[in-house]
Amino acid sequence: MQNKKLKLTIISHLYPYTENSVNGIFVKDQAEWLSEKCDVSVIAPRPKTTPILRFINKKWAMYDSIPYASNIPGKYDLYRPQYLTYPRNLFFSQVGRSFSKAVLKEIKKKPDIFHVHYAYPDGQVIPGLKKAYPEIPVVLSVHGSDWYLNVKNEKLFVHVKNNMLYADKIVTVSEKLRSSIVSALPELSEKVVTVHNGIKMSEYEIDNKTHTIKDNKIRILTVGAYTKVKGIDILLASIKRLKHLNIELTVIGKIPDNKYYQELCKMKKDLGLDDIVNFEIAKSREELVHYYQASDFFILPSRSEGFGIVLIEAMFFGKPVISTYSGGPEEIINKNNGLLVSPGNEDELTKAIEKMLNEFKNFNPDKIKDQIIEKHSSEVVTNKLMNIYGSLSEGRK
């Protein structure tokens, strides 16, 4: 007799929508991978809008166009109730209450496990879940920014701490993030485990032939949002010092902060880099494949990084990488696949790029790819999560 599938409800406002298919892609990925082993449903609340907000900002008008319910064929049902939030994170410490109400109202059938992504506002639903369904275990995934930013805010940290205390298990994307949480809240030490993010290899084999470009430029790629935390300004300053070399840098990412993006565009022009640095807007996974294949090496110059999934994407294509001691990258990068520098350090980054320009051909692409397959495949991540779910379920019997 076949075992009955575990019923899993995933909760996260980060789940992507059509107009922003990149943000929160890791939540969607995990939902799809887990749907092969669990009976999954997803609750992904969307902001509630008003006529004034819809008139002022196209983004808010777009939220209304997101359907309340949809089905991912053969995988799971997706529900998007509305919750009250405000532009520019106004009254952000109050948003969690509205988020929690929207989610609790949406639960029609009791699952075996709740899995909540993001400590706040999403985590704010956990105390309510434990009150309404005390017998059902709750897992909370913490991704980095939801800890590092909120821990600095006294009001929000009170909520984050409370949400974590109510969770049955806390999953972090890196050991450094786990250590940071346990250091601040030692009472959680038995609850917190690390499960790195991963990728489904087949989704990156859309066009796995080598891309050849006739000129002899060395192509450098960066993928990450145009925000200060990603350190693109430091990268531009380093590239300025190496502009005499035959290089080309492509930066790809979404623009959550238009002011910073415009500052970067001005910086690029002022440094005389327009001929060798290209800014591109966020691409689909299928489009990114071509950029990864055409690059010679990859850079993620983050000031802070919970994990760095773009690093393992680049490495899946056998590309050596440069990143920073900023959280997750040091758990991925070693002497066989890349270089690490101090975050925000222009001198170190410049020297690392110079070193990589001379040595990128010495790295073994097959060994780089094999490491990703061994440690960061969707199967590895799914099995670790299933073991967590299983241990929690067994503990309740």
Long-range contacts (C-beta under 8 A, 24 or more apart in sequence): 5-37, 5-38, 5-39, 6-37, 6-38, 6-39, 6-112, 6-113, 6-386, 6-389, 6-390, 6-393, 7-38, 7-39, 7-41, 7-109, 7-110, 7-111, 7-112, 7-113, 8-34, 8-38, 8-39, 8-40, 8-41, 8-111, 8-112, 8-113, 8-115, 8-389, 9-40, 9-41, 9-42, 9-43, 9-107, 9-111, 9-113, 9-114, 9-115, 10-34, 10-40, 10-41, 10-42, 10-43, 10-115, 10-116, 10-117, 11-42, 11-43, 11-44, 11-103, 11-114, 11-115, 11-116, 11-117, 11-122, 11-125, 12-42, 12-44, 12-116, 12-117, 12-118, 12-122, 13-44, 13-45, 13-46, 13-83, 13-99, 13-118, 13-121, 13-122, 14-44, 14-117, 14-118, 14-122, 15-42, 15-44, 15-78, 17-46, 17-66, 18-66, 19-62, 20-254, 21-284, 22-254, 22-282, 22-283, 22-284, 23-254, 25-285, 26-143, 26-197, 26-309, 27-117, 29-198, 29-199, 29-200, 29-378, 30-381, 30-382, 30-385, 31-72, 31-75, 31-76, 32-72, 32-75, 32-200, 33-200, 33-378, 33-381, 33-382, 34-382, 34-385, 34-386, 35-72, 35-75, 35-76, 36-382, 37-382, 37-386, 38-386, 38-389, 40-75, 40-76, 41-76, 41-77, 41-78, 41-79, 41-109, 41-111, 42-76, 42-77, 42-78, 42-79, 43-79, 43-80, 43-81, 43-103, 43-106, 43-107, 44-78, 44-79, 44-80, 45-80, 45-81, 45-82, 45-83, 45-99, 45-102, 45-103, 46-80, 46-81, 46-82, 46-83, 47-82, 47-83, 47-84, 47-85, 48-82, 48-83, 48-84, 48-85, 48-98, 49-82, 53-87, 56-87, 57-87, 60-87, 79-106, 81-105, 81-106, 83-121, 85-121, 92-121, 92-156, 93-153, 93-155, 93-156, 93-159, 95-121, 96-120, 96-121, 96-123, 96-124, 96-125, 96-159, 97-124, 99-124, 99-125, 100-124, 100-125, 100-127, 100-128, 103-128, 104-128, 104-129, 104-132, 107-132, 110-136, 111-136, 112-136, 112-389, 112-393, 113-137, 113-138, 113-139, 113-389, 113-392, 113-393, 114-138, 114-139, 115-139, 115-140, 115-141, 115-385, 115-389, 116-140, 116-141, 116-167, 117-141, 117-143, 118-142, 118-143, 118-146, 119-146, 119-147, 119-150, 119-160, 119-163, 119-164, 120-146, 120-150, 120-156, 120-159, 120-160, 120-163, 123-159, 123-160, 123-163, 123-164, 123-167, 124-159, 124-163, 126-163, 126-166, 126-167, 127-162, 127-163, 127-166, 129-166, 130-166, 135-396, 137-168, 137-169, 137-389, 137-392, 137-393, 137-395, 137-396, 138-166, 138-167, 138-168, 138-169, 139-167, 139-168, 139-169, 139-170, 139-171, 139-388, 139-389, 139-392, 140-164, 140-167, 140-169, 140-170, 140-171, 141-170, 141-171, 141-172, 141-173, 142-170, 142-171, 142-172, 142-173, 142-177, 142-181, 143-173, 143-306, 143-307, 144-173, 144-174, 144-177, 144-304, 144-305, 144-306, 144-307, 144-327, 144-328, 145-229, 145-304, 145-306, 147-177, 147-180, 147-181, 148-180, 148-304, 148-306, 148-327, 151-180, 151-184, 161-185, 164-188, 164-191, 167-191, 168-392, 169-193, 169-388, 169-392, 171-195, 171-385, 171-388, 173-197, 173-306, 173-307, 173-328, 174-306, 174-307, 174-327, 174-328, 174-331, 175-331, 176-327, 176-328, 176-330, 176-331, 177-306, 177-327, 177-328, 193-388, 195-381, 195-384, 195-385, 195-388, 196-307, 196-328, 196-331, 196-332, 196-375, 196-376, 196-381, 197-307, 197-309, 197-312, 197-376, 197-381, 198-312, 198-376, 198-377, 198-378, 198-380, 198-381, 199-309, 199-312, 199-313, 199-316, 199-372, 199-376, 199-377, 199-378, 200-377, 200-378, 201-316, 201-373, 201-377, 201-378, 203-285, 204-285, 204-289, 204-292, 204-313, 204-316, 204-317, 206-286, 206-289, 207-289, 207-290, 207-293, 208-293, 209-293, 210-293, 211-290, 211-293, 211-294, 213-294, 216-246, 217-246, 217-247, 217-248, 218-245, 218-246, 218-247, 218-248, 218-296, 218-357, 218-360, 219-247, 219-248, 219-250, 219-294, 219-295, 219-296, 220-247, 220-248, 220-249, 220-250, 220-295, 220-296, 220-297, 220-298, 220-299, 220-353, 221-249, 221-250, 221-252, 221-291, 221-292, 221-294, 221-295, 221-297, 221-298, 221-299, 221-314, 221-319, 222-249, 222-250, 222-251, 222-252, 222-253, 222-298, 222-299, 222-300, 222-301, 223-251, 223-252, 223-253, 223-288, 223-291, 223-298, 223-300, 223-310, 223-313, 223-314, 224-251, 224-252, 224-253, 224-300, 224-302, 224-310, 225-253, 225-254, 225-255, 225-256, 226-251, 226-253, 226-254, 226-255, 226-256, 226-257, 226-260, 226-261, 226-264, 226-279, 227-256, 227-257, 227-260, 228-257, 228-260, 228-303, 229-302, 229-303, 229-304, 229-305, 230-300, 230-301, 230-302, 230-303, 231-301, 231-302, 231-303, 231-324, 231-343, 231-344, 232-264, 232-301, 233-263, 233-264, 233-267, 234-301, 234-303, 234-344, 234-345, 234-346, 234-349, 235-299, 235-301, 235-349, 236-264, 236-267, 236-268, 236-271, 236-273, 236-277, 237-271, 237-346, 238-301, 238-346, 238-349, 238-350, 238-353, 239-271, 239-273, 239-276, 239-277, 239-353, 240-271, 240-272, 240-273, 241-350, 242-350, 242-353, 242-354, 242-357, 243-271, 243-272, 243-273, 243-276, 245-357, 247-276, 247-357, 248-276, 248-277, 248-278, 249-273, 249-276, 249-277, 249-278, 250-277, 250-278, 250-280, 250-291, 250-295, 251-277, 251-278, 251-279, 251-280, 252-280, 252-281, 252-282, 252-283, 252-288, 252-291, 253-280, 253-281, 253-282, 254-281, 254-282, 255-281, 288-313, 292-316, 292-317, 292-319, 293-317, 295-319, 296-360, 297-321, 297-322, 297-338, 297-356, 297-360, 298-322, 299-323, 299-353, 300-324, 300-329, 301-343, 301-349, 302-326, 302-327, 302-329, 302-343, 303-343, 303-344, 304-343, 305-329, 307-332, 308-332, 312-372, 312-376, 315-368, 315-369, 315-371, 315-372, 316-369, 316-372, 316-373, 317-365, 317-369, 318-363, 318-364, 318-365, 318-366, 318-368, 318-369, 319-365, 319-368, 320-356, 320-360, 320-363, 320-368, 322-349, 322-352, 322-353, 322-356, 332-376, 336-363, 336-364, 336-367, 336-368, 336-371, 337-363, 337-367, 337-368, 337-371, 338-363
